[in-house]
């Protein structure tokens, strides 16, 4: 009679494979986040329905506007 209180080798390998793939995905997500004391990456934005001059004026008037860059 086979004991079922211990996982089989196949089950253990499957669990390890899942754990390692989850760790790789987590590391990839964390790599996208800047470290706490590093400068922020500027975010590219655009305003619909405004001319390029109006977009620049709106961005200049926005508090914290240095964190944003106008798209193309």
N, C-alpha and C positions, 0 to 999 in steps of 0.2 A: 504494500500500500504506500502511495506517495504522500509525503508530507506537504501541506499547503501553507504552512506558517512562514516559509522563507520564499522570497521571490526567485524565479528561475533566472538563469543567466541571460536569456533573451529579454525578460522583463527589465532586468537591471541595465542592460545595454540600451534599451529603449528609453528608460528614464534618464540615463546619462546623456544620451543624444539630445533629448528635449531640453535638459538643463543647459547644455553647452550652447544650443542654438538660441535659447532665451538670453544667455549671457552675452552672446555676440550681438544680438539685436539691441540689448540695453546699452552696450558700449558704443554702438553706432549712434544711438540717440543722444548719449551724453557727450559725444565728440562734437555735436552740433551746437552745444551750449558753451558760451564763452566762460572762462573761469571768473570767479567773483571779482577779482581786482584787475581784470583785463579790460581794455576799452570795449565799449559796445560796438557791434557791427551795425552800420547804418542800414535802415530799412528803406527799400525803394517803394515810393508811393506815386500815385497820380490822382488827379481830381477830374471827374467827368463833367463836361459841360463848361469848363473854364478854358480860357486861352492860356498859352504858356506863361505870359506875363502875369495873369491873374493867379495862376498856380504858384508861381514864385513868390508873389506877394502874400498869398494865403499861408504858404509854408514859413515865410519869414515872420509872420505875425503869430504863428503857433508857438505856445510855450514848449520848450524842449525840441524845437524844430531842428536843432543840430543833429538829432538822432535820425533824421529822415533825409532822403535824397530823392529828387524828382526823377521819374522814369523817363528814359530816352529823350 
